[in-house]
Amino acid sequence: MDRDVFNFSILTREVTGQSSNPCIGGCHRHRVQPTGDLLAKENRNERSKLHSNSFISSDGAAFLAIARTKALREKDNVLNFANYFDTTPGTGCGATDASGQTHTARLDCSSRWVQNYLTSYSGAVFDLALDLDPNTMLASDLYSVGALSMRDFWSPSDITSKLGRFKIDKSLALACTVQNCQVHFHCVLERVPTTASVYHLSTNAALRTDVDLLWTLIGPLVGVISNAPASRTKPLARKRPSLIPILDEKGSIADRRAKGNANGTYWDSIIAEMTSSQNSIQAGIAVMRQRGLPQVVSELRVVDILVWMFRTNQQAPCS
């Protein structure tokens, strides 16, 4: 399939029947987690119940109990990656789209969320723009990162300064004769296979070392000295989309409370969950591909899109 021109077979579906329980980011959160006024009402009710119990003697204790209950609810309702691909009947929103397909399972809803993202959000440019050279950071890569709401990757002046630093690094890498170089970004990038996936990171120590090196080396090239996970991981994911998780503060895969090592990569729990959910993820995405999902969109990126859509569109219907 052409990487720049694609067509989802169910792209033009219109929801013709809206259930009373619309799909919200894969349906799960809408059914089990109250939000807004309803959550506030439940908290007030909970506080009232706590005050009526003789063993609660202060507002502070009651407040802590309510906060604990709310935290547990939020924890319980953060979907495991595998849940986005659940094929169990009854886990979907129940809406029927224009093609006649009913969203009986959460996988049906997830398919729709990914379709919506790739056709209605600027971030699709990041996924669908042709990568002209997987081993070289190009201007097209940097501009595509800008499509992911990255202001420092929007203006020509920003791109020019970043691209200049990458070009210098590339020249030094081409002249480098050091085996297993740990100094030049492009030396390390070329050492990381384009076929490497996130599933390999838990068992391949050399690969994980190189990924951590890329995190470190890309910082000065994109002009950051702090952790700046979005500025580091989005360009890296552009070059190795099957391997490197995007980390962002706004509803991304990083919001899974992922924790990592001291260098700020925060990847460990994401890697572990991708690996433990691998069979479900791959089976579900195989179905999505039959429905028109472009091959260029990696499994890791599909999960990232679903997490982002789920957490930033909690009140939106599956349409």
N, C-alpha and C positions, 0 to 999 in steps of 0.2 A: 504494500500500500504506500502511495506517495506520502512522504513525511510532511509535506506542506499543504496538501489538499486531501482531506479525508471526509468520509461521510458515514455517520452512524446510521445503521439501518432503522433505528428507532428514534432518530434525532428529532423528527417533527411530531412526535407524540404529544397529544394534548390530553390532560386528565379530564375524562368525561364524567367520572363518578367520584366524588370526594367523600371519603368516609368521615365519620365524626371524629376519627382518630387519625389525623393526617400524619404522613411520614415526616419525622423530624430527624434529619441526619442519620437515616437508617432506622427510624421509628422507635428505637429503644428509649431514648430520653423522654419523649413525649408521654409514653405510657407510664413510666415509673418515677419520674422526677418532677414534682411540681415546681413551677417557677413563678416569679412576679408576685402578684397579689395573693395567689393561692399559697405560695410558700410562706409569705408573711403571715397569712391567716393561720397556717399550720403552726408556725413558730409561736404566735400568740396563744393558740390553743395549748400547745405543748408547755409554754411558760405557765399558763393557768393551772394545768394539771400538776406541774411540778410544785407550784406554790401550795396546792391543796394537800400535798403529802407532808406529813408531820416531820419527816426526817430532812426535808429541805428547809433550812432556816434562814437563808439569805438570797437576795436577788443575784448575788455573784455566783452562788452555787447553781441556781436555776439557769443563769445565762450560760455557764460552762457546760451544763448538761445539754442545753439546746444546741450550742455550737458543736458539741461532740456528735450529737445525733445528725446534724446537718452535714458534718464532715464525713461521717460514715455513709450517708446517703450519696454524697458526691463521689466518694471513692467507689461505692458499689456500682455506680452508674457510668463509670468511665469504661467504654467498651474495650474488651480485648480485641486485638486486631482480627482474630478469627471470626468474631461475631459479626463483622461487617459483611461476611460472606456466608452467613447462615442460610441454608436452604430449607429449614424447617417450616412447613406450612403454618401460617398464623403469626409469623414474626414480621411480616410486611405490613404496609399501611392499608391494604385492601383496595386501593384505588385502581381503576381500570383505565388504561391510556387509549389513545386513538387507534392503535394497532390491534387492540383487543386483548393485550396482555395485562393480566391482573397482577398487582404487586402482592403476591401471597407470601413471599419470603423476603427477609431483609436483603438478600442478594439482589432482588429486583429493584429495591429502593436504592441500594448502593450504586447499581448500574446507572440509574437515572441521575444520581448526584454527580457522578463522574462525567456523564454526558453534559450535564448543565455547566459544569466547570469548564470543560474543553470547548464549549461553544459560546459561553456567555461571560467569561472572565478573561482579563488581559493576560493572566498567568499562563494561558494555553500557549502563548508565543514561546515561553520558556521550554515547553515540552515538545512543540511541533516544529520549531525552526531547525533547519538542517545544521548539523554539526560538521563543518567543513574539514576539520582536522582534530580528532579526539586527543591528540597529544600536544596541542598548542592552544593557549588561551587567546582567542581572537576578539576583535571588536564586536562581532555578531554575538558572541557568547556573553559579553558584558552588557550589551544592550538588552539581550533576552533576560538577564538577571533583573534589569530595571523593570521588566513587566511584572515582577513579583513585588510590586510596591516598594522598591528600593530606590529612594530619591537620589542617593549618591551614584546611581548607575543610570541616570536619566540624561543629564546634559552632555553635549559634545565635549565640553571642557573637562568634565569629570572622567569621561571615557578616555579622552586623549591622554590625561595624566596617568591613569591606570594602565592603559595600553602601552605607553612608553616604558613603564617599569617592567611589564611582562615581556616586551620585546628585548630589553637588555638581558633579562634572565634567560630568555630563549637563546640568545647569542652565546652567552656564557655556557649554557648547557651543551650546545652543539660543539663547543671547543673543549668541553670537560672530558678528561680521560680517567677520572677517578671511578673505580668500580664501587657500586652501591653508594654513590654520592648522596650526601645528606645536607647539601648546601643550596643546590639550585632546584627551584620548584619544578622546572620542566624535566630535569633528570629523574626526579621521583615520580612525576606524573607518567612519564613514558614507561617506567618500571612497573606501574600498576596496570594489569591487563584490562582492556576495555570490556572483557567478558566477566570480570570479577563481580561478585554479587555480595550483598549484605550477609547472605547465609554463610559465606566463607570466613567472615571476620572472627567468629568465635573459635575457629580451629586452625587458622593460618596466622601464626604469630608474626611472620615477616610482612604479610599483607597489612595486618593491623598497625605494625610499626610504621609502614610507609603512609598509611592513612593519617596517623597522628602527625607525621612529618609534614604532610600536605597542609594540615590544619595550621601548623606553626609557620610554615614558609609562605603561605598565601597572605598572611596578615599584612606585612609591609607592602606587598604588591598591590593590595586593594586599598591601602592607606589607613589601616587600623592598627592600634597598638594594644587595645584592650581585647577581651575575649571576643566581643562582637560576633556571636555565633551566626547570625543571619548573613553578615557580610562575608564571612569565611565559607559557610557551608553551601550557600546558593550557587556561587561560581563552581565550587567543587562538584556539586551534584549535577551541574550542567555538563561537566566533562565525564563524570562517572555516575550516571543516574541510577544504575542498579546497585550501586555500592554505598553511596554516602547519603545518610539521612539529612534532610534540611531541618535546621533548627531555627525557630523563630519564636517571638513572644506572643504572637497573635493567633492562638488557636492551632498551632502546628503540632506536628508529631512530638515536639519537645514538651508540650503541655501534658504529656503522659507521666509527669513527675519523674522523667528519666534522670538518672544520676550516673555520673561517670567518674573518671579519674581526675586528678588535680589540674590537668592542663585545660580543663573547661570544655572538653568535647561532648560530654553528656550522652555518649552513644551506647553505653553498655546495656542498659535495660531495653533500649530499642532493638539492639541486635538480638538480645535474648528472646524478646517477644516475637520478632520476625521469624527467628529460627524455630521456636516452639509452635508457631502458627503456620509454618511453611506449607503443609499439605492443604490446609483449608484455604489459604491465600491463593495458592497456585490453581486449585480446582475452581475457585470462584472467578479468578481472572481469566481462566480458560473459557468460561461461559461468557464473560464480558467481551472477550475477543471475538467470539462467535457473533456477538451483537454489534460488532463494529469498532471496538476499542482498538486504536492504532497500536501496532507492535512496538513503536518507538517509545510509548509510555511504559516505563518499567513497573514491575510489581511493587517495588518500594515506593515509587512515586504515586501509584494508585492509592496505597495505604495513606500516604501523606495527604493526598487530596481529600480522601474520605474523612480523616481526622479533622482537617481544617474546615471542611464544609459542615461537618457535624457540630463543631464547637462554635462556628460563627453564624450558623443559620438555624439555630435551635427552634425558632418559631415559624420557619418557612415550611409550607406544604411540599409534598413530594410531587412536583408538577414540572 
